[in-house]
Amino acid sequence: MNLINEASPHFHGKGSTQWIMGMVCLSLLPTLVASVFLYGLGAPLLVLVCVATALVTEHACCALMHRESTAGDLSCVVTAMLFAFTLPADCAYPPAILGTVFAIAVVKMLFGGIGCNFANPAVAARVLIMLALPVALGSYPDIMGRPLDAVTGATPLAMNAAGQEPYSYVDMMFGLHAGALGETCIITLLAGYIFLLVLRVVDAWATAPFIATVAVVTLIAGQDPVYQILSGGIALGAFYMATDYTTTPMTAKGKVVFGVGCGLITALVRLFASAPEGVAFSILFMNMFTPLIDRLTRPQPAGGAKHALI
């Protein structure tokens, strides 16, 4: 499915929604496998619970709406996997189930289903759990399975905020530290993203400005930009959530604006807010401006009148 924001004539892409979502799921498998080696069998079980919940929830919502089930297009599976990847590997099942139901039933299906939601469902679910059930995100298992308190410096961002000795770049790249099950192993996230780039499922118009903005702002603030990029959820957010078809602007210029906005907000939250991480908040905030960004950056036919804001 290729959606091009241009004047007619248009063309139909060869890829179906199911194929695109299947490729995204496939690209996430290396990170899932890495989480098994890092955190044990609890990681894939958590992902399985979220995926099963998402499938049941979307099928039930379609039944209530008297519509043919869309669970088979795999979009809910992608949402479930991305949301699960933002959680600790030892996260209790009730918060994971609650977040998944919220993502599918409220953020996605309540607004009409795939292509109609105003915010990224996985990001919205993550923010919900952060605000409503912060205890579910209060600790992260170490790679040896030892529970570590995130507040006292288990995660790289928390350690950096507390002024403790940071992890090495190698540890950050290979996920040899405490953190969410799908955010720690940067090398597998990067491999999955490159796989999607090669298939032209995603592009780098939002991803590159997102990462570059975080690097520039944190460098100006006297922080280590490489450490900031490799820590937290920037890789997962920039590679997989800022490239969402529905909630990211359609135009290349719009995607650049979106990426810069996400990077700026993420950096400011990390530098000045009480929370060590700001990726989810930045993407959710910029999602609200996507329609406006699209309107201001969409191509204008030669000789046509300027687009009105309202």
Salt bridges, closest charged atoms under 4 A:
GLU58 OE1 - LYS108 NZ 2.73
ASP142 OD2 - ARG146 NH2 2.65
ASP203 OD2 - LYS255 NZ 2.67
GLU277 OE1 - ARG270 NE 3.01
